[in-house]
């Protein structure tokens, strides 16, 4: 039986834990990596288990690692995980992964430490605060910069999002942004699902930067892949 011709395009696998993020990342991938093909993998239970356990368990790390390997077996030349709560699991899997493996919030962390010393982190899940804070502090150390973290949790907002109340979620996140703004030089939204809510308070925040992971993460991914060519 004749072999199929090799695919001339590189392939990016995107691993998600929230189905609503797939239409967010698809156009970004086409914008930043126009010569790459993409495919999506979704497992909502990875995030649900992390929320249930209150932290990232060894079982969840193992399961995510299995998904990464499955993506590679399916032909991925690079893999990105779009859930910030799983960031430490991405780093655990990276050392043995045969292709470039990214956590989506890396680009956001690099940008944040270059913008100011007082960095605010806003999340709707407690399980995302510590991984994001740790990433920013490590990134600042690697860049030779000092920073102070102020963390804030928009309690209840994720529950509204899970129930389909996106407007209620966005209003709660917007109010949390207003409360955090006077204390910091830049705000980081710890979850990709929060990106839309920043538009609610853009005028009220003035020139204060509010960073989100999808666009910055994909730009960082493109730059890293180009540097490795």
N, C-alpha and C positions, 0 to 999 in steps of 0.2 A: 504494500500500500504506500503511495507516494507521501512524503512528508509535506506538511503545510509550510508555505513560505514564511520566513521570519517576519515578525512585526517590526516595521521600520521606526515606529514610535515608541518612546519610553512610556511606561505605565505607572500611574500614581494610585495607590489604594488609600482611601479615606475611611477610617474607622470611627463610627459615631455611636453615642448612647442616647441621643435624642433625635427622633425622626425628622423633626422640623428643621434641623440644621442642614439636612442634605440640600435643599434648594438654596440655602445661603452659600454653601461652599462650592457648589457646582460652577456658578458663574465666576467666582473668584479663581478657581483652578484654571478655567479657560482663559481668564484675563492674564494671570501671571505665568502660566505654563501652556501657551497656545499650541505647542508642538507635542504635548503629552496627551495621552489618553487617560481616563480616570474610571475607577469603579468604586462603589460604596459598599461598606459592610456595616450592619446595624445590629447592636445587641443592647437593648434598653435595660436588661437585667443586670449588667455590670454596674451601672450607676445606682439602680435600685438596691442592689446588695450593699454598695458602699454607704448609701444613706441609712439602710437598715442597721448595718454594723457600726456606724458612727465613725468609721475610718476604713482605709484601704486594707483589705485582708490578703493573706497569702494566697487564698483560693482565687480571689479576684485577679491578683497579679498573674497567677498561673493561667487563668482563663484568657486574659488579655494577650498574654504571650502566645497562647495557642492561636488566637485570631491573627496576630502579626505573622506567625509562621504560615498560616493558611493563606494570607494575602500574598506572601512571597511565593508559595507553591502555585498560586493562581497566576503568577507572572508579573507581580509588582516589582518595579525597579526602585521604588521609594514608598514609604508608608508614613501617613500622618494620623495621629489620634486627636480628635477634636474635642475631647472631654477633659477639662482641666483637673477634675477630681482624680483622674487616672494618671496624672503626670508622673508621680514616682514609679508607677508600674512601667511606664514607657522607658524611663531611665534604667530600670532593672533589666528590661529586655534588650536594651540597645547594645550592650557589650557583645552579645552573641548573635545579633541580627546581621545577616549577610548583605543587607541593603541599607541605605540611609533611613533612619527612623526618627521622626520628629514629634514633639509635643506642641500643640498649637499655640501655647502661650509664650514660647521662647522669644518670638519677635517683639511681643508686647513688653516683656521684661527688659529687653535690651533698650527699647525706646524709652521706657519709664525712667531708668536709672540715668539716662542722659538729659532728662528734663528738670530734675530738681532733687533736693535732699529729702523733702517731706513727701512721702508717697502714700496715698490712700488706696486701700484695697476694699472694694465693695463686692459682696457676694450674696446670693440668695440661698446658698447651701453652706452649712458650717464645714462640711467635708472638703470644701474648695479653698477655704481661707488659709489653712496651714500650708498646703502644697504651693499655693501662689506666693505666699510670703517667703517661704524657703527659697523658691526659685529666684525671686527678686533680690533677696539678700546675697545669694551665691553669685548672681549675675553682677551685682554691684561690686562684690569683692574681686571678681575676675577682671572687672574693668577699672579697678583701683579707685572706686568712688565710695563715699560715705552716704548712707541713707537711713532714714527712720521710717518705720512702717506704722501707719494707723489703719487698723482693720475695722470694718463695719459689716454687720449682717442685716440684710433686709428681710427680717423675720416674716415668714408667711407668704412671701412673693412666689417662691417656687411652687408652693401648694396651689396657688391660683393658676399658675401656668400649666401645671399638671392636669387641672380640671378644665382646661380650655379657656380660662378667663385671661386672655392676653392683655386686655385693656387694664384689668385690675392689677396684674403683675407689673405692667409698665408704670402705672401711677405710683405704686409702692416703691419701685426702684427710683423713680424720679424724685420722690420726697427724700429718700435716703441720700441721693446725690446732693440735694440742697443742704442737707444736714452736715454732710462730710466736707463739702466744698471749702468753708472758711478755715479749715484746719490744715490744708495740704497744698502742695505746689502742683500736683498732678494726681489724677484718679485713674486707677486701673479697675476695669470691670472684669471680675475673675472668671466669668462664664460667658461663652459665646452667645448663649441665649439671651443675655442682657443687652446686647448691642443696640437693639431697636429703641430701648427705653431712653437712651441718652438724648435722642432728638426732642423728647418732651420738655427738656429743661435747657436746651442749648442757649437760648437768649438769657436765661437767668444766671447761668454760670459764666457768661462773658468769655474771657480769654483763657479760662482755666482748661487745660487739656484733659479730655476724658478718653482713655485708650481702650480699645476693644481688640480681642484676639483674632477674629477671622481674617481681616485684611492684613494686619501687621504680621500675623503668623504665616500667611501664604506668601507675602513678600519676602520674609526671612527664609522660607523654604526655597523659593526661587534663587535667592542670592547664594544660599549654601550649596544648592545643587550645581549652579553655574561655577562656583569656586572649585568644585570637585571634578569638573570636566577635564 
